[in-house]
Amino acid sequence: MKRLIYIGVIVTLAAVLTGCFKDEKQGTCMHIALYSQNVADDPIMKCTSDIEAYAFKVTKGSKWEVSTWEDALAHCITNKDNKSEQLTEPDIYGSYDPEAEFQVTFELWAHFTFLVIVDKTNKIYATRLYETPMNLPAMETYLHLYAWRKSGAANGWDVTNPFPDEAREPLVPVEPEPTPDDGTEEPTPEE
C-alpha cells in the first residue's frame, strides 16, 4: 500500500512540474476588421479603401504619436515626451486584403508595439499602443474609420481625422428618383 501511495505522489509531482515548465511564447497574429462611413447617412460598410498598415517596436511606458497626415504617409512617429525623437523605419508591416473578413493582419512579436493604420483614400489614420500577450496565437479586433467624424478614440484605437471639414462623397451613391420630366414614362396599369 505504501508503495502505491509513493508512486501516486511521484506521478502527481511529475504532472505538476511538467505544467510549470510550459513554453511561454511572446507574439500573436492580430486580425483587424475595418469599417467605413464617409457621411453620417451612409450605411456602415466593410472598408475597401487604399489602406497601409505598419508598426514599430517601442519600450514600455513610452508615449508615441503620429503628428501629421504627412507623417502618417511617411511612416514617421514622434515621442510625445521628447519631440526630437522620431522613428521612421517600421519594424512590422501589416498585410491588407480588402476581400477578407478581417482585412488587416499583423504578425506581432515585440512586447510593446505602436500600430498605425492609414486610410489613404479617405485621409484618416488610427494608432494604438499594444502590449502583445503571451501564448495567444490570434486576436481579432475592429476599427471604424468614419471620415465624417472628428478625431476620437474607440476600441483601444485613437482615430485622427486631419481634415474634418473636407466634403466627403457618400460610399453608396444615392440614385435620384425618376421624375416625369426626365423622359421616363409613368408605368401603366395592367389590364
KOLLO-105562 format. One record per residue: y negated, x, z of N, C-alpha, C in turn; residue in three letters. Coordinates in steps of 0.05 Angstrom, whole numbers, padded with zeros to 5 digits. Layout:
% residues N
+--------+--------+--------+--------+--------+--------+--------+--------+--------+------+
!     nY !     nX !     nZ !    caY !    caX !    caZ !     cY !     cX !     cZ ! type !
+--------+--------+--------+--------+--------+--------+--------+--------+--------+------+
!      Y !      X !      Z !      Y !      X !      Z !      Y !      X !      Z !  ala !
...
+--------+--------+--------+--------+--------+--------+--------+--------+--------+------+
***
This chain:
% residues 191
+--------+--------+--------+--------+--------+--------+--------+--------+--------+------+
!     nY !     nX !     nZ !    caY !    caX !    caZ !     cY !     cX !     cZ ! type !
+--------+--------+--------+--------+--------+--------+--------+--------+--------+------+
!  00024 !  00016 !  00000 !  00000 !  00000 !  00000 ! -00025 !  00017 !  00000 !  met !
! -00025 !  00039 !  00017 ! -00048 !  00057 !  00017 ! -00053 !  00069 ! -00010 !  lys !
! -00031 !  00075 ! -00024 ! -00033 !  00087 ! -00050 ! -00047 !  00068 ! -00070 !  arg !
! -00040 !  00042 ! -00069 ! -00053 !  00023 ! -00087 ! -00083 !  00020 ! -00080 !  leu !
! -00090 !  00020 ! -00055 ! -00118 !  00018 ! -00047 ! -00133 !  00043 ! -00057 !  ile !
! -00121 !  00067 ! -00053 ! -00133 !  00091 ! -00062 ! -00137 !  00091 ! -00092 !  tyr !
! -00118 !  00082 ! -00108 ! -00120 !  00081 ! -00137 ! -00142 !  00061 ! -00145 !  ile !
! -00144 !  00038 ! -00131 ! -00164 !  00018 ! -00136 ! -00192 !  00029 ! -00131 !  gly !
! -00196 !  00044 ! -00109 ! -00222 !  00056 ! -00103 ! -00230 !  00076 ! -00125 !  val !
! -00211 !  00093 ! -00134 ! -00217 !  00112 ! -00155 ! -00224 !  00098 ! -00181 !  ile !
! -00210 !  00078 ! -00188 ! -00216 !  00063 ! -00213 ! -00244 !  00050 ! -00211 !  val !
! -00250 !  00038 ! -00188 ! -00277 !  00026 ! -00184 ! -00299 !  00046 ! -00186 !  thr !
! -00295 !  00069 ! -00173 ! -00315 !  00091 ! -00174 ! -00319 !  00101 ! -00202 !  leu !
! -00297 !  00104 ! -00217 ! -00299 !  00113 ! -00244 ! -00315 !  00094 ! -00262 !  ala !
! -00310 !  00068 ! -00258 ! -00324 !  00048 ! -00273 ! -00354 !  00048 ! -00266 !  ala !
! -00361 !  00050 ! -00241 ! -00389 !  00051 ! -00233 ! -00403 !  00075 ! -00244 !  val !
! -00390 !  00099 ! -00241 ! -00403 !  00124 ! -00250 ! -00406 !  00124 ! -00281 !  leu !
! -00387 !  00112 ! -00295 ! -00389 !  00111 ! -00324 ! -00414 !  00095 ! -00332 !  thr !
! -00420 !  00073 ! -00318 ! -00444 !  00057 ! -00324 ! -00469 !  00072 ! -00318 !  gly !
! -00469 !  00090 ! -00299 ! -00493 !  00104 ! -00291 ! -00501 !  00125 ! -00311 !  cys !
! -00483 !  00134 ! -00328 ! -00489 !  00156 ! -00347 ! -00490 !  00145 ! -00375 !  phe !
! -00498 !  00120 ! -00378 ! -00501 !  00108 ! -00405 ! -00524 !  00121 ! -00420 !  lys !
! -00520 !  00125 ! -00446 ! -00542 !  00137 ! -00462 ! -00566 !  00119 ! -00463 !  asp !
! -00589 !  00131 ! -00457 ! -00615 !  00117 ! -00459 ! -00627 !  00126 ! -00486 !  glu !
! -00636 !  00106 ! -00501 ! -00648 !  00113 ! -00527 ! -00676 !  00101 ! -00529 !  lys !
! -00695 !  00119 ! -00535 ! -00723 !  00110 ! -00539 ! -00726 !  00102 ! -00568 !  gln !
! -00736 !  00078 ! -00573 ! -00741 !  00070 ! -00600 ! -00733 !  00042 ! -00606 !  gly !
! -00746 !  00030 ! -00626 ! -00739 !  00003 ! -00634 ! -00748 ! -00001 ! -00662 !  thr !
! -00737 ! -00021 ! -00675 ! -00746 ! -00029 ! -00702 ! -00763 ! -00054 ! -00698 !  cys !
! -00789 ! -00052 ! -00702 ! -00807 ! -00075 ! -00697 ! -00811 ! -00090 ! -00724 !  met !
! -00805 ! -00115 ! -00723 ! -00808 ! -00133 ! -00746 ! -00832 ! -00151 ! -00741 !  his !
! -00851 ! -00153 ! -00759 ! -00875 ! -00168 ! -00755 ! -00878 ! -00189 ! -00777 !  ile !
! -00879 ! -00214 ! -00769 ! -00884 ! -00236 ! -00788 ! -00914 ! -00240 ! -00789 !  ala !
! -00925 ! -00239 ! -00813 ! -00954 ! -00242 ! -00817 ! -00961 ! -00270 ! -00829 !  leu !
! -00982 ! -00282 ! -00818 ! -00991 ! -00308 ! -00828 ! -01021 ! -00306 ! -00835 !  tyr !
! -01029 ! -00321 ! -00856 ! -01056 ! -00320 ! -00865 ! -01069 ! -00348 ! -00865 !  ser !
! -01095 ! -00348 ! -00863 ! -01111 ! -00372 ! -00867 ! -01139 ! -00363 ! -00873 !  gln !
! -01148 ! -00368 ! -00897 ! -01174 ! -00358 ! -00905 ! -01198 ! -00376 ! -00896 !  asn !
! -01194 ! -00402 ! -00898 ! -01214 ! -00421 ! -00889 ! -01201 ! -00439 ! -00869 !  val !
! -01216 ! -00451 ! -00852 ! -01205 ! -00468 ! -00830 ! -01188 ! -00491 ! -00840 !  ala !
! -01194 ! -00501 ! -00864 ! -01179 ! -00524 ! -00874 ! -01154 ! -00517 ! -00888 !  asp !
! -01149 ! -00491 ! -00893 ! -01125 ! -00481 ! -00907 ! -01101 ! -00487 ! -00889 !  asp !
! -01078 ! -00492 ! -00902 ! -01053 ! -00492 ! -00886 ! -01047 ! -00463 ! -00878 !  pro !
! -01034 ! -00459 ! -00856 ! -01026 ! -00432 ! -00847 ! -01002 ! -00425 ! -00864 !  ile !
! -01005 ! -00402 ! -00877 ! -00984 ! -00393 ! -00896 ! -00974 ! -00365 ! -00890 !  met !
! -00950 ! -00360 ! -00900 ! -00939 ! -00333 ! -00898 ! -00957 ! -00315 ! -00914 !  lys !
! -00964 ! -00292 ! -00903 ! -00983 ! -00273 ! -00916 ! -00970 ! -00259 ! -00939 !  cys !
! -00984 ! -00259 ! -00962 ! -00974 ! -00245 ! -00986 ! -00996 ! -00226 ! -00996 !  thr !
! -01015 ! -00219 ! -00979 ! -01037 ! -00202 ! -00987 ! -01028 ! -00173 ! -00991 !  ser !
! -01047 ! -00156 ! -00999 ! -01042 ! -00128 ! -01002 ! -01044 ! -00116 ! -00973 !  asp !
! -01022 ! -00109 ! -00962 ! -01020 ! -00101 ! -00933 ! -01013 ! -00071 ! -00932 !  ile !
! -01026 ! -00057 ! -00913 ! -01018 ! -00030 ! -00907 ! -01013 ! -00028 ! -00877 !  glu !
! -00992 ! -00014 ! -00869 ! -00985 ! -00012 ! -00841 ! -00979 !  00017 ! -00834 !  ala !
! -00991 !  00026 ! -00812 ! -00987 !  00054 ! -00803 ! -00990 !  00055 ! -00773 !  tyr !
! -00981 !  00078 ! -00761 ! -00982 !  00081 ! -00732 ! -00984 !  00110 ! -00725 !  ala !
! -00996 !  00114 ! -00701 ! -01000 !  00141 ! -00690 ! -00986 !  00143 ! -00663 !  phe !
! -00973 !  00166 ! -00658 ! -00962 !  00172 ! -00632 ! -00986 !  00180 ! -00614 !  lys !
! -00988 !  00166 ! -00591 ! -01011 !  00171 ! -00573 ! -01000 !  00176 ! -00545 !  val !
! -01016 !  00186 ! -00527 ! -01008 !  00191 ! -00499 ! -01013 !  00167 ! -00481 !  thr !
! -00998 !  00164 ! -00460 ! -01001 !  00143 ! -00441 ! -01029 !  00144 ! -00429 !  lys !
! -01042 !  00120 ! -00427 ! -01068 !  00118 ! -00415 ! -01091 !  00123 ! -00434 !  gly !
! -01086 !  00134 ! -00458 ! -01107 !  00139 ! -00477 ! -01115 !  00113 ! -00490 !  ser !
! -01140 !  00111 ! -00498 ! -01151 !  00086 ! -00510 ! -01161 !  00093 ! -00538 !  lys !
! -01151 !  00078 ! -00557 ! -01158 !  00083 ! -00585 ! -01169 !  00058 ! -00599 !  trp !
! -01183 !  00063 ! -00621 ! -01194 !  00040 ! -00636 ! -01198 !  00049 ! -00665 !  glu !
! -01199 !  00029 ! -00682 ! -01208 !  00033 ! -00710 ! -01237 !  00024 ! -00709 !  val !
! -01255 !  00043 ! -00714 ! -01284 !  00038 ! -00711 ! -01296 !  00022 ! -00733 !  ser !
! -01287 !  00025 ! -00758 ! -01300 !  00012 ! -00781 ! -01279 !  00004 ! -00801 !  thr !
! -01287 ! -00013 ! -00820 ! -01269 ! -00021 ! -00842 ! -01262 !  00004 ! -00858 !  trp !
! -01281 !  00021 ! -00862 ! -01275 !  00046 ! -00878 ! -01254 !  00063 ! -00863 !  glu !
! -01256 !  00064 ! -00837 ! -01236 !  00079 ! -00821 ! -01208 !  00066 ! -00824 !  asp !
! -01207 !  00040 ! -00824 ! -01181 !  00026 ! -00827 ! -01168 !  00034 ! -00854 !  ala !
! -01184 !  00035 ! -00875 ! -01174 !  00042 ! -00901 ! -01167 !  00072 ! -00903 !  leu !
! -01181 !  00089 ! -00887 ! -01177 !  00118 ! -00888 ! -01156 !  00128 ! -00868 !  ala !
! -01143 !  00109 ! -00853 ! -01123 !  00116 ! -00833 ! -01136 !  00133 ! -00811 !  his !
! -01158 !  00125 ! -00800 ! -01172 !  00140 ! -00780 ! -01176 !  00124 ! -00755 !  cys !
! -01166 !  00135 ! -00732 ! -01170 !  00122 ! -00706 ! -01186 !  00140 ! -00689 !  ile !
! -01202 !  00128 ! -00670 ! -01220 !  00144 ! -00654 ! -01214 !  00139 ! -00624 !  thr !
! -01214 !  00160 ! -00608 ! -01210 !  00157 ! -00580 ! -01235 !  00144 ! -00567 !  asn !
! -01231 !  00122 ! -00553 ! -01254 !  00108 ! -00541 ! -01268 !  00124 ! -00520 !  lys !
! -01254 !  00141 ! -00506 ! -01266 !  00157 ! -00484 ! -01278 !  00183 ! -00494 !  asp !
! -01271 !  00192 ! -00519 ! -01282 !  00216 ! -00530 ! -01285 !  00212 ! -00560 !  asn !
! -01308 !  00201 ! -00568 ! -01313 !  00193 ! -00596 ! -01309 !  00215 ! -00616 !  lys !
! -01311 !  00240 ! -00607 ! -01307 !  00263 ! -00626 ! -01278 !  00267 ! -00632 !  ser !
! -01260 !  00255 ! -00617 ! -01231 !  00259 ! -00622 ! -01221 !  00237 ! -00640 !  glu !
! -01211 !  00245 ! -00664 ! -01200 !  00226 ! -00683 ! -01173 !  00235 ! -00692 !  gln !
! -01157 !  00216 ! -00700 ! -01131 !  00222 ! -00712 ! -01132 !  00210 ! -00741 !  leu !
! -01123 !  00226 ! -00760 ! -01125 !  00217 ! -00788 ! -01099 !  00219 ! -00804 !  thr !
! -01078 !  00229 ! -00791 ! -01052 !  00232 ! -00804 ! -01032 !  00215 ! -00789 !  glu !
! -01026 !  00190 ! -00799 ! -01007 !  00173 ! -00784 ! -00980 !  00187 ! -00781 !  pro !
! -00967 !  00181 ! -00759 ! -00940 !  00192 ! -00754 ! -00919 !  00174 ! -00766 !  asp !
! -00926 !  00148 ! -00769 ! -00906 !  00129 ! -00778 ! -00920 !  00110 ! -00798 !  ile !
! -00906 !  00104 ! -00820 ! -00916 !  00084 ! -00839 ! -00897 !  00060 ! -00838 !  tyr !
! -00908 !  00036 ! -00837 ! -00891 !  00012 ! -00837 ! -00884 !  00005 ! -00866 !  gly !
! -00862 ! -00008 ! -00869 ! -00855 ! -00018 ! -00896 ! -00865 ! -00047 ! -00898 !  ser !
! -00870 ! -00056 ! -00922 ! -00881 ! -00082 ! -00927 ! -00866 ! -00096 ! -00949 !  tyr !
! -00855 ! -00120 ! -00943 ! -00841 ! -00136 ! -00963 ! -00853 ! -00164 ! -00961 !  asp !
! -00870 ! -00172 ! -00979 ! -00883 ! -00198 ! -00977 ! -00863 ! -00222 ! -00979 !  pro !
! -00839 ! -00217 ! -00990 ! -00820 ! -00238 ! -00992 ! -00802 ! -00242 ! -00967 !  glu !
! -00803 ! -00223 ! -00949 ! -00786 ! -00224 ! -00925 ! -00797 ! -00243 ! -00905 !  ala !
! -00780 ! -00252 ! -00887 ! -00789 ! -00270 ! -00865 ! -00808 ! -00254 ! -00846 !  glu !
! -00800 ! -00230 ! -00840 ! -00817 ! -00211 ! -00825 ! -00826 ! -00190 ! -00845 !  phe !
! -00850 ! -00192 ! -00854 ! -00858 ! -00175 ! -00877 ! -00863 ! -00146 ! -00871 !  gln !
! -00871 ! -00139 ! -00846 ! -00876 ! -00111 ! -00839 ! -00855 ! -00102 ! -00820 !  val !
! -00845 ! -00077 ! -00825 ! -00825 ! -00065 ! -00807 ! -00834 ! -00037 ! -00800 !  thr !
! -00833 ! -00031 ! -00774 ! -00839 ! -00004 ! -00764 ! -00814 !  00006 ! -00750 !  phe !
! -00806 !  00031 ! -00756 ! -00786 !  00045 ! -00741 ! -00800 !  00062 ! -00720 !  glu !
! -00801 !  00052 ! -00695 ! -00816 !  00065 ! -00674 ! -00798 !  00082 ! -00656 !  leu !
! -00806 !  00107 ! -00652 ! -00791 !  00125 ! -00635 ! -00807 !  00138 ! -00614 !  trp !
! -00834 !  00138 ! -00616 ! -00851 !  00151 ! -00596 ! -00854 !  00132 ! -00572 !  ala !
! -00858 !  00144 ! -00549 ! -00861 !  00128 ! -00524 ! -00885 !  00109 ! -00526 !  his !
! -00908 !  00119 ! -00535 ! -00932 !  00102 ! -00538 ! -00942 !  00105 ! -00567 !  phe !
! -00947 !  00082 ! -00580 ! -00955 !  00082 ! -00608 ! -00979 !  00064 ! -00611 !  thr !
! -00998 !  00072 ! -00627 ! -01021 !  00056 ! -00634 ! -01016 !  00046 ! -00663 !  phe !
! -01012 !  00019 ! -00666 ! -01005 !  00007 ! -00691 ! -01030 ! -00004 ! -00705 !  leu !
! -01030 ! -00001 ! -00731 ! -01052 ! -00012 ! -00747 ! -01041 ! -00027 ! -00771 !  val !
! -01050 ! -00052 ! -00775 ! -01042 ! -00067 ! -00799 ! -01068 ! -00075 ! -00813 !  ile !
! -01070 ! -00068 ! -00839 ! -01095 ! -00073 ! -00854 ! -01088 ! -00093 ! -00876 !  val !
! -01103 ! -00116 ! -00877 ! -01101 ! -00135 ! -00898 ! -01124 ! -00128 ! -00917 !  asp !
! -01117 ! -00113 ! -00938 ! -01138 ! -00103 ! -00957 ! -01149 ! -00125 ! -00974 !  lys !
! -01134 ! -00146 ! -00979 ! -01143 ! -00168 ! -00996 ! -01165 ! -00184 ! -00981 !  thr !
! -01161 ! -00190 ! -00956 ! -01179 ! -00207 ! -00941 ! -01198 ! -00192 ! -00922 !  asn !
! -01196 ! -00165 ! -00923 ! -01214 ! -00148 ! -00908 ! -01214 ! -00154 ! -00878 !  lys !
! -01190 ! -00153 ! -00866 ! -01186 ! -00156 ! -00837 ! -01165 ! -00135 ! -00829 !  ile !
! -01166 ! -00127 ! -00804 ! -01145 ! -00109 ! -00794 ! -01139 ! -00116 ! -00765 !  tyr !
! -01115 ! -00108 ! -00757 ! -01106 ! -00113 ! -00730 ! -01095 ! -00087 ! -00718 !  ala !
! -01099 ! -00083 ! -00692 ! -01089 ! -00059 ! -00678 ! -01074 ! -00068 ! -00653 !  thr !
! -01057 ! -00050 ! -00644 ! -01042 ! -00056 ! -00620 ! -01031 ! -00030 ! -00608 !  arg !
! -01035 ! -00026 ! -00582 ! -01022 ! -00004 ! -00568 ! -00995 ! -00014 ! -00559 !  leu !
! -00974 !  00000 ! -00565 ! -00947 ! -00009 ! -00559 ! -00931 !  00012 ! -00545 !  tyr !
! -00919 !  00004 ! -00522 ! -00900 !  00021 ! -00508 ! -00872 !  00014 ! -00517 !  glu !
! -00860 !  00033 ! -00531 ! -00834 !  00029 ! -00543 ! -00813 !  00027 ! -00520 !  thr !
! -00797 !  00006 ! -00521 ! -00777 !  00002 ! -00500 ! -00753 !  00019 ! -00503 !  pro !
! -00738 !  00022 ! -00481 ! -00713 !  00036 ! -00482 ! -00691 !  00016 ! -00489 !  met !
! -00672 !  00025 ! -00505 ! -00648 !  00010 ! -00512 ! -00653 ! -00018 ! -00522 !  asn !
! -00674 ! -00021 ! -00538 ! -00679 ! -00047 ! -00552 ! -00679 ! -00041 ! -00582 !  leu !
! -00656 ! -00047 ! -00595 ! -00653 ! -00040 ! -00623 ! -00674 ! -00053 ! -00642 !  pro !
! -00681 ! -00078 ! -00636 ! -00700 ! -00092 ! -00653 ! -00718 ! -00110 ! -00637 !  ala !
! -00743 ! -00114 ! -00647 ! -00762 ! -00131 ! -00634 ! -00777 ! -00146 ! -00656 !  met !
! -00781 ! -00172 ! -00652 ! -00795 ! -00189 ! -00671 ! -00821 ! -00199 ! -00658 !  glu !
! -00842 ! -00199 ! -00674 ! -00868 ! -00209 ! -00664 ! -00883 ! -00222 ! -00687 !  thr !
! -00905 ! -00235 ! -00681 ! -00921 ! -00250 ! -00701 ! -00950 ! -00240 ! -00700 !  tyr !
! -00963 ! -00240 ! -00723 ! -00991 ! -00233 ! -00726 ! -01004 ! -00252 ! -00745 !  leu !
! -01026 ! -00264 ! -00735 ! -01041 ! -00284 ! -00751 ! -01067 ! -00270 ! -00760 !  his !
! -01070 ! -00268 ! -00786 ! -01094 ! -00255 ! -00798 ! -01111 ! -00278 ! -00811 !  leu !
! -01128 ! -00290 ! -00795 ! -01144 ! -00312 ! -00804 ! -01172 ! -00302 ! -00812 !  tyr !
! -01177 ! -00301 ! -00838 ! -01202 ! -00289 ! -00848 ! -01227 ! -00304 ! -00840 !  ala !
! -01225 ! -00329 ! -00833 ! -01249 ! -00345 ! -00826 ! -01257 ! -00342 ! -00797 !  trp !
! -01240 ! -00331 ! -00781 ! -01246 ! -00327 ! -00752 ! -01261 ! -00302 ! -00747 !  arg !
! -01276 ! -00302 ! -00726 ! -01289 ! -00277 ! -00716 ! -01267 ! -00260 ! -00704 !  lys !
! -01273 ! -00236 ! -00697 ! -01254 ! -00218 ! -00684 ! -01244 ! -00230 ! -00658 !  ser !
! -01219 ! -00223 ! -00651 ! -01208 ! -00233 ! -00626 ! -01180 ! -00221 ! -00620 !  gly !
! -01167 ! -00230 ! -00599 ! -01141 ! -00220 ! -00591 ! -01121 ! -00243 ! -00589 !  ala !
! -01096 ! -00236 ! -00597 ! -01074 ! -00256 ! -00595 ! -01047 ! -00241 ! -00597 !  ala !
! -01028 ! -00249 ! -00581 ! -01001 ! -00238 ! -00582 ! -01000 ! -00208 ! -00579 !  asn !
! -01018 ! -00197 ! -00564 ! -01018 ! -00168 ! -00560 ! -01034 ! -00152 ! -00581 !  gly !
! -01044 ! -00166 ! -00601 ! -01058 ! -00154 ! -00623 ! -01088 ! -00158 ! -00619 !  trp !
! -01105 ! -00139 ! -00627 ! -01134 ! -00142 ! -00630 ! -01139 ! -00144 ! -00660 !  asp !
! -01149 ! -00167 ! -00668 ! -01155 ! -00172 ! -00696 ! -01185 ! -00169 ! -00700 !  val !
! -01192 ! -00152 ! -00720 ! -01220 ! -00147 ! -00726 ! -01227 ! -00157 ! -00753 !  thr !
! -01248 ! -00174 ! -00754 ! -01258 ! -00184 ! -00779 ! -01286 ! -00171 ! -00783 !  asn !
! -01288 ! -00149 ! -00798 ! -01313 ! -00135 ! -00801 ! -01334 ! -00150 ! -00818 !  pro !
! -01324 ! -00171 ! -00832 ! -01342 ! -00187 ! -00850 ! -01339 ! -00217 ! -00844 !  phe !
! -01346 ! -00225 ! -00819 ! -01341 ! -00253 ! -00811 ! -01358 ! -00273 ! -00827 !  pro !
! -01380 ! -00265 ! -00838 ! -01397 ! -00284 ! -00852 ! -01392 ! -00285 ! -00882 !  asp !
! -01373 ! -00269 ! -00892 ! -01367 ! -00269 ! -00920 ! -01353 ! -00295 ! -00928 !  glu !
! -01362 ! -00307 ! -00951 ! -01350 ! -00331 ! -00960 ! -01321 ! -00325 ! -00969 !  ala !
! -01302 ! -00342 ! -00962 ! -01274 ! -00338 ! -00969 ! -01264 ! -00361 ! -00987 !  arg !
! -01247 ! -00354 ! -01005 ! -01235 ! -00374 ! -01022 ! -01210 ! -00386 ! -01008 !  glu !
! -01205 ! -00412 ! -01010 ! -01181 ! -00423 ! -00998 ! -01156 ! -00409 ! -01010 !  pro !
! -01135 ! -00407 ! -00994 ! -01110 ! -00395 ! -01004 ! -01096 ! -00414 ! -01023 !  leu !
! -01099 ! -00440 ! -01018 ! -01087 ! -00461 ! -01036 ! -01111 ! -00475 ! -01049 !  val !
! -01114 ! -00471 ! -01075 ! -01137 ! -00484 ! -01089 ! -01135 ! -00514 ! -01086 !  pro !
! -01157 ! -00527 ! -01082 ! -01159 ! -00556 ! -01079 ! -01162 ! -00567 ! -01107 !  val !
! -01143 ! -00585 ! -01115 ! -01145 ! -00597 ! -01141 ! -01165 ! -00620 ! -01140 !  glu !
! -01184 ! -00621 ! -01159 ! -01203 ! -00643 ! -01158 ! -01189 ! -00669 ! -01166 !  pro !
! -01198 ! -00691 ! -01154 ! -01188 ! -00717 ! -01161 ! -01197 ! -00725 ! -01189 !  glu !
! -01180 ! -00735 ! -01206 ! -01189 ! -00743 ! -01233 ! -01208 ! -00767 ! -01231 !  pro !
! -01229 ! -00766 ! -01247 ! -01248 ! -00789 ! -01248 ! -01247 ! -00800 ! -01276 !  thr !
! -01255 ! -00826 ! -01279 ! -01254 ! -00838 ! -01306 ! -01272 ! -00823 ! -01326 !  pro !
! -01292 ! -00808 ! -01317 ! -01310 ! -00793 ! -01335 ! -01297 ! -00768 ! -01347 !  asp !
! -01274 ! -00759 ! -01336 ! -01264 ! -00733 ! -01345 ! -01245 ! -00735 ! -01368 !  asp !
! -01243 ! -00758 ! -01381 ! -01226 ! -00760 ! -01404 ! -01198 ! -00770 ! -01398 !  gly !
! -01191 ! -00773 ! -01373 ! -01165 ! -00783 ! -01366 ! -01166 ! -00814 ! -01366 !  thr !
! -01145 ! -00826 ! -01373 ! -01144 ! -00855 ! -01373 ! -01132 ! -00865 ! -01348 !  glu !
! -01142 ! -00888 ! -01340 ! -01130 ! -00902 ! -01316 ! -01102 ! -00911 ! -01324 !  glu !
! -01083 ! -00908 ! -01306 ! -01056 ! -00918 ! -01312 ! -01056 ! -00948 ! -01316 !  pro !
! -01041 ! -00957 ! -01335 ! -01039 ! -00986 ! -01340 ! -01015 ! -00996 ! -01326 !  thr !
! -01018 ! -01020 ! -01314 ! -00994 ! -01032 ! -01300 ! -00972 ! -01038 ! -01321 !  pro !
! -00948 ! -01034 ! -01312 ! -00925 ! -01040 ! -01329 ! -00921 ! -01070 ! -01330 !  glu !
! -00913 ! -01080 ! -01353 ! -00908 ! -01108 ! -01357 ! -00880 ! -01116 ! -01349 !  glu !
+--------+--------+--------+--------+--------+--------+--------+--------+--------+------+
***
